[in-house]
Structure formats: structure tokens, C-alpha cells
Amino acid sequence: MLVICGNPALVFADQSSDVAALEAKCEAEREAKIKPLRDAEIAKCKADQNNDPGYCERFWKDYGNASRGANGGTIPRMFGDLPICVAAFKARKALADGDLR
């Protein structure tokens, strides 16, 4: 008896691309929420007469990303708790654990 089943490599690639699409949606939604906050910080920095505009752009470019705190702990990224981001995290973890169905 011949059983035809999907190629596991193709199934994994499809699941991987689905996870990547979820992660891309998460990053797009995060960026949409962070951009106005980042722009406000850059504008506030530029308003200070002592700051170079290029410095302000460089200093605030990663606003909202995870970073290290003064005590060495990690400060989590902003808006990582959006529903799409939580779903992307769970999907990535399931893919890494081989638990996707």
C-alpha cells in the first residue's frame, strides 16, 4: 500500500513563512505605535539649543527596543504585548519546539 504524504521540509518551510509573516505584522504594528513617541523625543531633543540634530536622530533611533538597564537587567521592548506580537511569539516558540500542527 502506497501512502502519499507531504514532504516534511515543505511543511516546515510553510510553517516558518507563516511565523515570519506574523512577526512582520507584529513589527509593523509596534512601529506604528512607537513612531509618534520616537518622533516626539527627537523633536524635544532638537528643541534643546545645545543638541546637534544628527545626534538626536542617532540617540533616539532605537527608542522602544529592548535595552539594558543601569543594573544590568533587561528593559523589555515597548508594545511587545500586542495581541499579534504575543501570537507571533507563541508561534515561533511552537515552531522551535516542533509543536506546530
C-alpha positions as a printed NumPy array, in Angstrom:
array([[ 0.   ,  0.   ,  0.   ],
       [ 1.402,  3.374, -1.   ],
       [ 0.793,  6.305,  1.274],
       [ 1.402,  9.75 , -0.102],
       [ 2.255, 12.365,  2.455],
       [ 3.616, 15.864,  2.267],
       [ 7.328, 16.44 ,  2.284],
       [ 8.226, 17.417,  5.883],
       [10.711, 20.004,  4.623],
       [ 7.966, 21.737,  2.639],
       [ 5.591, 21.679,  5.589],
       [ 8.278, 23.165,  7.862],
       [ 9.076, 25.867,  5.296],
       [ 5.382, 26.772,  5.066],
       [ 5.052, 26.958,  8.86 ],
       [ 8.238, 29.003,  9.052],
       [ 6.938, 31.502,  6.499],
       [ 3.642, 31.77 ,  8.423],
       [ 5.573, 32.569, 11.602],
       [ 7.709, 35.118,  9.738],
       [ 4.537, 36.781,  8.421],
       [ 3.13 , 37.022, 11.97 ],
       [ 6.403, 38.536, 13.177],
       [ 6.367, 41.07 , 10.333],
       [ 2.806, 42.105, 11.253],
       [ 3.868, 42.449, 14.873],
       [ 6.801, 44.69 , 13.959],
       [ 4.598, 46.825, 11.697],
       [ 2.02 , 47.346, 14.464],
       [ 4.743, 48.072, 17.037],
       [ 6.407, 50.584, 14.727],
       [ 3.082, 52.335, 14.113],
       [ 2.671, 52.835, 17.875],
       [ 6.319, 53.698, 18.618],
       [ 6.94 , 56.13 , 15.732],
       [ 4.94 , 59.07 , 17.168],
       [ 6.618, 58.602, 20.555],
       [10.079, 58.413, 18.965],
       [ 9.385, 61.471, 16.806],
       [ 8.307, 63.422, 19.907],
       [11.527, 62.516, 21.731],
       [13.601, 63.541, 18.697],
       [11.728, 66.843, 18.432],
       [12.199, 67.505, 22.156],
       [15.923, 66.758, 21.815],
       [16.266, 69.03 , 18.78 ],
       [14.438, 71.838, 20.618],
       [17.29 , 71.958, 23.103],
       [19.694, 74.515, 21.618],
       [22.767, 72.555, 22.747],
       [21.983, 69.39 , 20.776],
       [23.084, 68.593, 17.249],
       [20.09 , 67.364, 15.169],
       [22.13 , 64.394, 13.916],
       [22.911, 63.434, 17.49 ],
       [19.211, 63.484, 18.361],
       [18.355, 61.216, 15.414],
       [21.105, 58.741, 16.334],
       [20.376, 58.764, 20.066],
       [16.63 , 58.114, 19.736],
       [16.688, 55.818, 16.651],
       [16.181, 52.655, 18.725],
       [13.586, 54.096, 21.097],
       [11.156, 51.37 , 22.099],
       [13.521, 48.437, 21.548],
       [14.683, 46.205, 24.382],
       [17.721, 47.547, 26.206],
       [19.938, 47.024, 29.233],
       [19.119, 48.88 , 32.418],
       [21.655, 50.52 , 34.721],
       [21.644, 47.465, 36.995],
       [22.333, 45.067, 34.097],
       [18.758, 43.83 , 33.787],
       [16.812, 43.879, 30.552],
       [14.189, 46.525, 29.893],
       [11.591, 44.855, 27.632],
       [10.701, 46.332, 24.266],
       [ 7.669, 48.563, 24.082],
       [ 4.378, 47.15 , 22.796],
       [ 5.645, 43.568, 22.832],
       [ 2.355, 42.678, 24.491],
       [ 0.198, 43.486, 21.464],
       [-2.047, 40.505, 20.615],
       [-0.335, 39.953, 17.251],
       [ 3.078, 40.019, 18.948],
       [ 2.001, 37.512, 21.588],
       [ 0.663, 35.248, 18.824],
       [ 3.923, 35.609, 16.864],
       [ 5.978, 34.759, 19.952],
       [ 3.882, 31.666, 20.684],
       [ 4.073, 30.559, 17.042],
       [ 7.873, 30.995, 16.954],
       [ 8.223, 29.033, 20.201],
       [ 5.966, 26.262, 18.907],
       [ 7.972, 26.086, 15.687],
       [11.249, 25.875, 17.608],
       [ 9.815, 23.182, 19.873],
       [ 8.438, 21.282, 16.871],
       [ 4.939, 21.582, 18.309],
       [ 3.091, 23.131, 15.332],
       [ 0.186, 21.158, 13.963]])
